[in-house]
Amino acid sequence: MYARVSAEEYLTSTMKEKAITTSDRSKWQVLPAWFYQRADVVEITKDLIGKVLVTTFNGVTTAGRIVEAEAYNGPHDKAAHSFNNRRTARTEIMFAKGGVAYVYLCYGIHQMFNIVTNDEGIPNAILIRAVEPLIGIETMLQRCGKNVHLFNLTKGPGNVAKALGIHTSYSGCSLQNSEIFVADDGFKVEDDVIMATRRIGVDYAAEDALLPYRFILKGNKYLSGKKRLNEP
């Protein structure tokens, strides 16, 4: 069984490995707990664009740059599982203090990786919808049953979780340990290359379906959704 250590310990132990040209591990700084515990889930979602989502299971690391994410404003958002403070066995983890994973199964098939934000008792979350692969692409291909690396490898939340090896058993996992964490590698994202749009697949949320809570890195080939939704 792979030993669970803190994210900081993991980075220290791997810094001497060969640098990855697209994301130098020696520059990775694990996002601290306070990053997720801020009050504005929309702001946090925007701030996650360009950060690196990392998983290490059984000694195998995969990582991708976050290029698309959606905010869900808990009690006040009809698109959120926790709308009106709805508490179920599935959503209970959303009420935890920010900085843990919320992973649920969609349509009985797709694992959906979310990050819980805000303070304990305020059920906000962020769905990671797309990443650009950086490390462990061969492993991602194997997990997804693919032979060729195309842009659909990590396009859409189901593909993100599958490629990175995330499943529902990791729901509640702290993002401060070595198995799953988000890092800042110094990649600079200017405001003019981030675009806000309405979210995908939440038409049931009435007027809340139109809220500009989805953030994307403009022009990235791994974005999900229809082309017209990803253009200014």
RAJOVEN-V714767 format. One record per residue. N is the residue number from 0. SS is DSSP state (h for helix, s for strand, l for the rest). OMEGA is omega in whole degrees, 0 to 359 (NA if undefined). D_FIRST is the distance of its C-alpha to the first C-alpha in Angstrom with 1 decimal. Layout:
# RAJOVEN-V714767
n->N ss->SS omega->OMEGA d_first->D_FIRST
n->N ss->SS omega->OMEGA d_first->D_FIRST
This chain:
# RAJOVEN-V714767
n->0 ss->l omega->181 d_first->0.0
n->1 ss->l omega->182 d_first->3.8
n->2 ss->l omega->179 d_first->6.3
n->3 ss->l omega->177 d_first->9.1
n->4 ss->l omega->179 d_first->12.4
n->5 ss->s omega->179 d_first->15.8
n->6 ss->h omega->180 d_first->17.3
n->7 ss->h omega->178 d_first->19.9
n->8 ss->h omega->180 d_first->17.7
n->9 ss->h omega->181 d_first->15.9
n->10 ss->h omega->179 d_first->19.5
n->11 ss->h omega->183 d_first->20.7
n->12 ss->h omega->184 d_first->18.2
n->13 ss->h omega->184 d_first->19.0
n->14 ss->l omega->182 d_first->22.8
n->15 ss->l omega->178 d_first->23.8
n->16 ss->l omega->180 d_first->22.5
n->17 ss->l omega->182 d_first->25.3
n->18 ss->l omega->175 d_first->26.8
n->19 ss->l omega->187 d_first->26.7
n->20 ss->l omega->183 d_first->30.3
n->21 ss->l omega->178 d_first->29.9
n->22 ss->l omega->183 d_first->27.7
n->23 ss->l omega->183 d_first->27.4
n->24 ss->h omega->181 d_first->24.1
n->25 ss->h omega->180 d_first->26.0
n->26 ss->h omega->181 d_first->28.0
n->27 ss->l omega->173 d_first->25.3
n->28 ss->s omega->181 d_first->25.9
n->29 ss->s omega->178 d_first->23.6
n->30 ss->l omega->182 d_first->25.8
n->31 ss->l omega->182 d_first->26.3
n->32 ss->h omega->184 d_first->26.2
n->33 ss->h omega->179 d_first->30.0
n->34 ss->h omega->183 d_first->30.1
n->35 ss->h omega->187 d_first->28.8
n->36 ss->l omega->175 d_first->30.8
n->37 ss->l omega->189 d_first->34.2
n->38 ss->l omega->188 d_first->36.6
n->39 ss->l omega->182 d_first->37.4
n->40 ss->h omega->179 d_first->34.8
n->41 ss->h omega->178 d_first->37.0
n->42 ss->h omega->180 d_first->37.2
n->43 ss->h omega->180 d_first->33.4
n->44 ss->h omega->178 d_first->33.0
n->45 ss->h omega->181 d_first->35.5
n->46 ss->h omega->180 d_first->33.9
n->47 ss->h omega->180 d_first->30.6
n->48 ss->l omega->182 d_first->32.4
n->49 ss->l omega->177 d_first->31.6
n->50 ss->l omega->186 d_first->28.4
n->51 ss->s omega->176 d_first->25.1
n->52 ss->s omega->187 d_first->22.2
n->53 ss->s omega->171 d_first->18.9
n->54 ss->s omega->174 d_first->15.4
n->55 ss->s omega->180 d_first->12.4
n->56 ss->s omega->181 d_first->9.4
n->57 ss->l omega->177 d_first->7.0
n->58 ss->l omega->181 d_first->9.8
n->59 ss->s omega->182 d_first->12.5
n->60 ss->s omega->170 d_first->15.2
n->61 ss->s omega->182 d_first->18.0
n->62 ss->s omega->177 d_first->20.9
n->63 ss->s omega->179 d_first->24.3
n->64 ss->s omega->182 d_first->27.4
n->65 ss->s omega->181 d_first->28.4
n->66 ss->s omega->180 d_first->31.8
n->67 ss->s omega->180 d_first->32.3
n->68 ss->s omega->181 d_first->31.5
n->69 ss->s omega->178 d_first->33.3
n->70 ss->s omega->175 d_first->34.1
n->71 ss->s omega->189 d_first->34.3
n->72 ss->l omega->171 d_first->36.5
n->73 ss->h omega->189 d_first->35.4
n->74 ss->h omega->187 d_first->38.3
n->75 ss->h omega->189 d_first->41.0
n->76 ss->l omega->183 d_first->39.6
n->77 ss->l omega->178 d_first->40.4
n->78 ss->l omega->184 d_first->37.7
n->79 ss->l omega->175 d_first->34.9
n->80 ss->l omega->184 d_first->33.0
n->81 ss->l omega->179 d_first->33.9
n->82 ss->h omega->179 d_first->37.6
n->83 ss->h omega->179 d_first->39.9
n->84 ss->h omega->178 d_first->36.9
n->85 ss->l omega->180 d_first->35.7
n->86 ss->l omega->175 d_first->32.8
n->87 ss->l omega->178 d_first->30.8
n->88 ss->l omega->181 d_first->27.3
n->89 ss->l omega->187 d_first->26.3
n->90 ss->h omega->184 d_first->28.2
n->91 ss->h omega->181 d_first->27.5
n->92 ss->h omega->179 d_first->24.8
n->93 ss->h omega->181 d_first->27.7
n->94 ss->h omega->178 d_first->29.4
n->95 ss->l omega->175 d_first->26.8
n->96 ss->l omega->184 d_first->27.6
n->97 ss->l omega->178 d_first->27.2
n->98 ss->l omega->176 d_first->24.1
n->99 ss->s omega->180 d_first->21.5
n->100 ss->s omega->170 d_first->20.6
n->101 ss->s omega->183 d_first->22.6
n->102 ss->s omega->180 d_first->21.4
n->103 ss->s omega->181 d_first->23.6
n->104 ss->s omega->181 d_first->24.5
n->105 ss->s omega->180 d_first->27.9
n->106 ss->l omega->179 d_first->30.1
n->107 ss->l omega->186 d_first->27.2
n->108 ss->l omega->191 d_first->25.9
n->109 ss->s omega->172 d_first->25.1
n->110 ss->s omega->184 d_first->22.3
n->111 ss->s omega->184 d_first->24.2
n->112 ss->s omega->178 d_first->22.7
n->113 ss->s omega->175 d_first->24.8
n->114 ss->s omega->178 d_first->24.9
n->115 ss->s omega->180 d_first->26.5
n->116 ss->s omega->178 d_first->29.3
n->117 ss->l omega->184 d_first->32.1
n->118 ss->l omega->178 d_first->32.2
n->119 ss->l omega->180 d_first->30.9
n->120 ss->l omega->178 d_first->33.0
n->121 ss->l omega->192 d_first->34.0
n->122 ss->l omega->175 d_first->32.0
n->123 ss->s omega->180 d_first->32.1
n->124 ss->s omega->180 d_first->29.6
n->125 ss->s omega->178 d_first->29.4
n->126 ss->s omega->176 d_first->28.5
n->127 ss->s omega->188 d_first->27.2
n->128 ss->s omega->181 d_first->29.3
n->129 ss->s omega->173 d_first->29.0
n->130 ss->s omega->173 d_first->27.5
n->131 ss->s omega->184 d_first->28.6
n->132 ss->s omega->179 d_first->25.9
n->133 ss->s omega->187 d_first->25.4
n->134 ss->s omega->176 d_first->22.2
n->135 ss->l omega->183 d_first->20.2
n->136 ss->h omega->178 d_first->23.0
n->137 ss->h omega->177 d_first->22.2
n->138 ss->h omega->178 d_first->18.7
n->139 ss->h omega->180 d_first->20.7
n->140 ss->h omega->179 d_first->23.2
n->141 ss->h omega->181 d_first->20.8
n->142 ss->h omega->183 d_first->19.2
n->143 ss->h omega->180 d_first->22.8
n->144 ss->l omega->181 d_first->24.2
n->145 ss->l omega->178 d_first->26.7
n->146 ss->l omega->186 d_first->28.3
n->147 ss->l omega->178 d_first->30.2
n->148 ss->l omega->175 d_first->29.5
n->149 ss->l omega->185 d_first->32.1
n->150 ss->h omega->180 d_first->32.5
n->151 ss->h omega->181 d_first->31.1
n->152 ss->h omega->182 d_first->27.6
n->153 ss->h omega->178 d_first->26.8
n->154 ss->s omega->183 d_first->30.1
n->155 ss->l omega->187 d_first->29.8
n->156 ss->h omega->178 d_first->27.1
n->157 ss->h omega->179 d_first->25.6
n->158 ss->h omega->178 d_first->25.2
n->159 ss->h omega->182 d_first->23.7
n->160 ss->h omega->181 d_first->20.8
n->161 ss->h omega->182 d_first->20.4
n->162 ss->h omega->182 d_first->20.6
n->163 ss->h omega->176 d_first->18.2
n->164 ss->l omega->183 d_first->15.6
n->165 ss->l omega->176 d_first->16.4
n->166 ss->l omega->190 d_first->16.9
n->167 ss->h omega->179 d_first->18.1
n->168 ss->h omega->179 d_first->14.9
n->169 ss->h omega->177 d_first->15.0
n->170 ss->l omega->183 d_first->18.5
n->171 ss->l omega->180 d_first->19.0
n->172 ss->l omega->178 d_first->16.4
n->173 ss->s omega->177 d_first->18.1
n->174 ss->l omega->175 d_first->19.2
n->175 ss->s omega->178 d_first->19.1
n->176 ss->s omega->190 d_first->15.4
n->177 ss->l omega->183 d_first->13.8
n->178 ss->l omega->177 d_first->12.3
n->179 ss->s omega->174 d_first->15.8
n->180 ss->s omega->176 d_first->19.0
n->181 ss->s omega->183 d_first->22.6
n->182 ss->s omega->171 d_first->24.4
n->183 ss->s omega->181 d_first->28.0
n->184 ss->l omega->179 d_first->28.7
n->185 ss->l omega->178 d_first->32.4
n->186 ss->l omega->184 d_first->33.3
n->187 ss->l omega->178 d_first->36.6
n->188 ss->l omega->179 d_first->37.5
n->189 ss->l omega->182 d_first->41.1
n->190 ss->h omega->185 d_first->42.3
n->191 ss->h omega->176 d_first->44.5
n->192 ss->h omega->174 d_first->41.6
n->193 ss->s omega->180 d_first->39.9
n->194 ss->s omega->176 d_first->41.5
n->195 ss->s omega->178 d_first->41.2
n->196 ss->s omega->171 d_first->41.8
n->197 ss->l omega->183 d_first->41.6
n->198 ss->l omega->184 d_first->38.3
n->199 ss->l omega->173 d_first->37.4
n->200 ss->l omega->181 d_first->37.5
n->201 ss->l omega->181 d_first->38.7
n->202 ss->h omega->179 d_first->42.3
n->203 ss->h omega->187 d_first->42.1
n->204 ss->h omega->178 d_first->42.1
n->205 ss->h omega->184 d_first->45.9
n->206 ss->h omega->180 d_first->47.0
n->207 ss->h omega->178 d_first->43.5
n->208 ss->h omega->183 d_first->42.6
n->209 ss->h omega->181 d_first->44.8
n->210 ss->l omega->182 d_first->43.2
n->211 ss->l omega->187 d_first->42.2
n->212 ss->l omega->177 d_first->38.6
n->213 ss->s omega->180 d_first->37.0
n->214 ss->s omega->181 d_first->36.7
n->215 ss->s omega->172 d_first->36.4
n->216 ss->s omega->188 d_first->36.7
n->217 ss->l omega->175 d_first->40.1
n->218 ss->l omega->181 d_first->40.3
n->219 ss->l omega->185 d_first->36.6
n->220 ss->l omega->183 d_first->36.1
n->221 ss->l omega->182 d_first->32.8
n->222 ss->l omega->176 d_first->34.5
n->223 ss->l omega->179 d_first->34.5
n->224 ss->l omega->181 d_first->37.7
n->225 ss->l omega->185 d_first->41.2
n->226 ss->h omega->184 d_first->42.7
n->227 ss->h omega->180 d_first->45.5
n->228 ss->h omega->184 d_first->43.1
n->229 ss->h omega->179 d_first->41.6
n->230 ss->l omega->180 d_first->45.0
n->231 ss->l omega->NA d_first->47.2
